[in-house]
Amino acid sequence: MLELRNVNRSYGDHQVLHDVGFTAGRGRLTGFVGGNGAGKTTTMRIILGVLRADSGTVTLDGQTLDSSSRRRFGYMPEERGLYPKMSVHSQVTYLARLHGFDRRSAAARAEELLERLGLSPRRDDPLESLSLGNQQRVQIAAALVHGPDVLILDEPFSGLDPMAVDVVLDVLSEHARQGAIVLFSSHQLDVVERLCDDIVIIGGGRILASGETYGLRERHGTRRYELLSGADLGWVREHPGAQVDEFDAGRVLFRAEEAEAQQVLAAAVQRGEVRRFSPLLPTLSEIFKDMATTSQEAQR
Ligand SMILES: Nc1ncnc2c1ncn2[C@@H]1O[C@H](COP(=O)(O)OP(=O)(O)OP(=O)(O)O)[C@@H](O)[C@H]1O
């Protein structure tokens, strides 16, 4: 497990991280989300040891990190840094060689990753001739080349089309299933919601929430309910404790506490055939906006 505790960091007299603490577990995908300037990249750089924390600790399986344990890390930075003129295959092979693979296994490892990431047809093309999305896949191959124990990715999905998102997701999930820690930042909350086991939300340099994605959605906010009936549902608007968000004759979307929602359901059964009654969890995007607003208000 990767664990951060009470990590603080300032640039000059501007404090950008305030007692940041969270964990990222083995075998799981952990999404790190926050708005622009929230502190994601700064936190990731501290984990990687390229930036020092002013105070606080980062440990891996209980041990303080040093340069030797960090050799088992893979990193995909936000600013991409590969060789534009080199061919895709040579590039990934070269990086594998730097990590100590012999010539033959480096070439085989590169081949395997390019195949997995759908890049085989472009293996001999120079990086600069690839689309940005494909260059990004090469960057992911570069981060994975040595089978890292801890994989940290800054915005790995930005600029990828939905098919490419799925390809990359498969590769990352498979890597996590082999026992690695995979932590990545993303602005794409729909993607994070769909694919992450755990989530860490940061706002203004403070951790606003962390834990299992589903649990967070279950715990947070007032539930919404969708009710479909053969009869008109206009009466729900007058029902005490129910706040209607959408209404269209036989369909209503409303917010309510559990007890009131059950009363609405009972009343609907009295009035006609209920075709569907389903609680809807808030989306990550709704939770995130809510938390970001609350934290901005708290800091004013
Ligand atoms: N080298 C630096 N010198 C001064 N301030 C910095 C430096 N790097 C980052 N900051 C500031 O630290 C804060 C956090 O930045 P950081 O890059 O960690 O955020 P982020 O969450 O990664 O943002 P984004 O999603 O926009 O990339 C911002 O206010 C930023 O302006």
The ligand as an ORCA input file, in Angstrom:
! r2SCAN-3c Opt
* xyz 0 1
  N       6.869     25.442     -9.774
  C       5.880     26.110     -9.211
  N       6.074     27.339     -8.659
  C       5.067     28.018     -8.089
  N       3.801     27.571     -7.985
  C       3.534     26.361     -8.504
  C       4.556     25.557     -9.149
  N       3.993     24.400     -9.570
  C       2.684     24.465     -9.215
  N       2.423     25.630     -8.577
  C       1.110     26.019     -8.009
  O       0.690     25.001     -7.138
  C      -0.718     24.810     -7.214
  C      -0.986     23.326     -7.516
  O      -0.526     23.025     -8.835
  P      -0.568     21.559     -9.454
  O       0.137     21.636    -10.771
  O      -0.091     20.611     -8.451
  O      -2.127     21.365     -9.673
  P      -2.919     20.275    -10.532
  O      -4.017     19.789     -9.660
  O      -1.993     19.280    -11.097
  O      -3.538     21.192    -11.690
  P      -3.909     20.862    -13.228
  O      -5.068     19.935    -13.203
  O      -4.286     22.217    -13.753
  O      -2.683     20.300    -13.888
  C      -1.216     25.775     -8.279
  O      -1.717     26.925     -7.616
  C       0.024     26.098     -9.073
  O      -0.064     27.405     -9.611
*
